[in-house]
Amino acid sequence: MAEGDASRSHEPYAMSHTTRSVAILAGGRATRFGGRDKGTLLVDGRTIRDRQVAELSSLTDDILIVTSVARRLQPSETTAPRWVADIVPGCGPLGGLHAALTEARGDAVFLVACDMPYITAPFVAYLLSLACDADIVVPQTERGYHPLCAVYTRACLAPVAARLADRRLRMRELVDEMTTRVVTAEDIDRFGDRHLLLANVNTPAEYAGLEAFQGHKL
């Protein structure tokens, strides 16, 4: 049910009438990093999470950080971003999406993994602007869909809940089930190098590889 979008212009980045939120998936146990929260990894002297929050706060004041367990805020922390826990634990990213859609104030939620340091507000604004006529807006490159850098509307909440109940946890299957707008590699590159925009850190080797992007400008 996916539809391409290469023919559409992205300037200006007109937002739809829907309200919007951002949800950062704090990730699982990160066993390859000794259990360390990947959002605390430093890139260009700042944690990935700080970079994400600073960049995306220009789009919304409703930023959620979704974790697998409830987290007690420290006295020095502000109320934004909001920390929320999975409602249905042990279900990976789909469980995180469920918690985000349940807790978000917006009708459209940009979901992003905690290990993507180079995401930019203009690119995310463009993705959000396409949510007015789709349930999901997802980038697609030669690596396939990028469901952890995508927009999900509230229409996804009931299908996600049903999938969790049936333990059907693959994000790709949800993307195929819903009305989905696909953002092509060509369109992504209008906002900068797609390899930089969509770079993430799954392993220590990939983290070391980010050195090639240090100080790089989009």
HUHUQUI-V804372 format. One record per backbone hydrogen bond with DSSP energy under -0.5 kcal/mol. CO is the residue of the C=O (numbers start at 0). NH is the residue of the N-H. If there is no record, write none. Layout:
CO/NH  CO/NH
//
This chain:
0/179  2/181  4/7  11/13  18/106  18/107  20/109  21/63  22/24  22/111  23/25  23/65  24/113  29/32  29/34  30/33  32/35  35/37  36/39  37/40  38/48  40/47  42/45  45/42  46/50  47/51  48/52  49/53  50/54  51/55  52/56  54/57  55/58  55/59  60/62  61/21  61/63  62/80  62/81  63/23  63/65  64/66  64/83  65/25  66/85  70/72  73/76  81/64  81/83  83/66  86/88  87/90  90/93  90/94  91/94  91/95  92/96  93/97  94/98  95/99  96/100  97/101  98/102  99/103  106/153  107/20  108/110  108/151  109/22  110/149  111/24  112/115  114/116  114/200  115/118  119/123  120/124  121/125  122/126  123/127  124/128  125/129  126/129  127/130  128/131  129/132  130/133  134/152  135/180  136/150  137/182  138/145  140/143  143/140  145/148  147/112  148/138  149/110  150/136  151/108  152/155  153/156  154/158  155/159  156/160  157/161  158/162  159/163  160/164  161/165  162/166  162/167  163/166  166/168  169/173  170/174  171/175  172/176  173/177  177/179  178/134  178/135  179/2  179/181  180/137  181/183  182/139  183/187  184/188  186/189  187/190  188/191  192/195  192/196  193/197  195/198  199/201  202/206  203/207  204/208  205/209  206/209  207/210  208/211  209/212  209/213  210/213  212/215
//
